[in-house]
Amino acid sequence: MLHNFWEQKQVNPTSSSSALSENLLSESGCRTDRLLLYESSSGSSCVCYVTLPGGSCFGNYKVCHTQAEARRDAARVALMNSLVNELPCRQITSQFITQSLQQAASDSTMSVEDASNSDTSLGTYSLLLHSYIGKTMLQFQEMMTIFQLLHWNGTLKALRDKRYSRQSVISYYSQKGLNEYMRSSMALDWLGREQRSPGRIEVELHLARRELVSTRRRGQELRFYKEKTEILSLALSQAYVHHTLRIDQEPSHNNKQEHLPLYRLCNHDSEHNTSPPCSPSL
């Protein structure tokens, strides 16, 4: 049913949720999961994640004892969220933006008038919302995940220190999206932090895994937490490789760095001298 929903979305993106749901059970015949990405892991219980075409990710919230059960439960959660996302109330409209900005202003010390200033955080939020008018909340969340990761990694601060405008950063990353280069760059940033403060990645990874589990069990969209976990796991694996090579071998400094299968090399001396990953060439 989840596959059929997204297959019909590809054919007719403007279909209403009611029209799509009516056809879910009527579809039959051969199908593939080329539109969806399923990932499974085993432990005390089985876990399955399903990633939708736009990048949104959901997992099973029930305790499952087989991979098939976990897969069905993850697909059920993703289908419910996909259907709800098609409702008119989930579209970003001018009225929704006004209400969101008022709520954001009331939750902070800022005035709603600050939304007209792109140099403020409220102004940035307003800019992001207006760029997604007519789209759905799930689409907006997919884009926001990128900026959540950039903020968590310290990239946004690095770009701000280099005096990139917020508008140029938003424009660049909204078009670029999240790719393997960005993930590897973030992993290398964390590898550099680990070299300056041993054990830091393990602490951060433990926290990220706890966040991922709690978010999954609430049936919420969890790409941000899953990406954090995978980036930190990649960084930790590289830290182990680097440590092993340093202890067991005596190659030159350049040869040791060549064993790291990532896109750029860490600056071993100062985090501030490291160029922020994927800096926009604007």
Residue pairs with C-beta under 8 A, 6 or more apart in sequence:
1 24
1 25
1 75
1 79
2 36
2 50
2 75
2 76
2 78
2 79
2 82
3 31
3 32
3 33
3 35
3 36
4 23
4 24
4 27
4 31
5 20
5 21
5 24
5 79
5 82
5 83
6 35
6 36
6 52
6 53
6 82
7 27
7 31
7 35
8 15
8 20
8 23
8 27
9 15
9 20
9 53
10 35
10 53
16 86
17 83
17 84
17 86
17 87
20 83
20 86
21 83
35 53
36 50
36 51
36 52
36 53
36 78
37 50
37 51
38 48
38 49
38 50
38 71
38 74
39 48
39 49
39 50
39 51
40 46
40 47
40 48
40 49
40 67
40 70
40 71
41 47
41 48
42 67
45 63
45 64
45 65
45 70
46 60
46 64
46 65
46 66
46 67
46 69
46 70
47 59
47 60
47 64
47 70
47 216
48 59
48 60
48 64
48 67
48 70
48 71
48 73
48 74
49 57
49 58
49 59
49 74
49 216
49 222
49 226
50 57
50 58
50 59
50 71
50 74
50 75
50 78
51 57
51 223
52 58
52 78
52 82
54 138
54 139
54 142
55 142
55 145
55 177
55 178
55 223
56 78
56 81
56 138
56 141
56 142
56 221
56 223
57 221
57 222
57 223
57 226
58 74
58 77
58 78
58 81
58 219
58 220
58 221
58 222
59 74
59 77
59 216
59 222
60 69
60 70
60 71
60 73
60 74
60 77
60 216
61 73
61 77
61 216
61 217
61 218
61 219
62 69
62 73
64 70
64 73
77 219
80 219
81 138
81 219
81 221
82 138
84 90
85 136
85 137
85 138
86 136
90 136
90 137
90 138
91 134
91 135
91 136
91 137
92 129
92 132
92 133
92 134
92 135
92 136
92 137
92 140
93 133
93 134
94 133
96 129
97 126
97 129
97 130
97 133
100 125
100 129
101 112
101 115
101 122
101 125
101 126
101 129
102 112
104 110
104 122
104 125
105 111
105 112
105 114
105 115
105 122
108 121
108 122
110 120
110 121
110 122
112 122
114 120
114 122
114 123
115 122
115 123
115 125
115 126
116 123
116 126
117 123
118 124
118 126
118 127
118 165
118 166
118 167
119 166
123 166
124 166
124 170
127 166
127 167
127 170
128 140
128 143
128 144
128 147
128 170
129 140
131 170
131 174
132 139
132 140
132 143
138 221
141 221
142 223
143 174
145 178
145 223
145 224
145 227
146 173
146 174
146 177
146 178
147 156
147 170
147 173
148 224
149 178
149 182
149 186
149 224
149 227
149 228
149 231
150 156
150 173
151 157
152 228
153 186
153 189
153 190
153 231
153 277
154 189
154 276
155 186
155 189
155 276
155 277
155 278
156 169
158 276
158 279
159 169
159 276
159 279
159 280
160 166
162 276
162 279
164 279
164 280
164 282
168 280
168 282
169 280
172 280
172 282
173 278
173 280
176 182
176 278
178 227
181 263
181 277
181 278
182 277
182 278
183 227
183 230
183 231
183 234
184 234
184 262
184 263
184 264
185 263
185 264
185 277
185 278
186 231
186 235
186 277
187 231
187 232
187 234
187 235
187 238
187 262
188 235
188 238
188 262
188 263
188 264
188 265
188 266
188 277
189 266
189 271
189 274
189 277
190 200
190 201
190 204
190 231
190 232
190 235
191 201
191 235
191 238
191 239
191 242
191 266
192 266
192 267
192 268
192 271
192 274
193 200
193 201
193 271
194 200
194 201
194 235
194 236
194 239
195 239
195 242
195 266
195 268
196 271
201 232
201 235
201 236
201 239
202 236
204 232
205 229
205 232
205 233
205 236
208 225
208 228
208 229
208 232
209 229
211 225
211 228
212 222
212 225
212 226
212 228
212 229
215 222
215 225
216 222
238 260
238 262
241 259
241 260
242 256
242 259
242 260
245 251
245 256
245 259
246 256
249 256
257 265
264 277
266 274
267 273
267 274
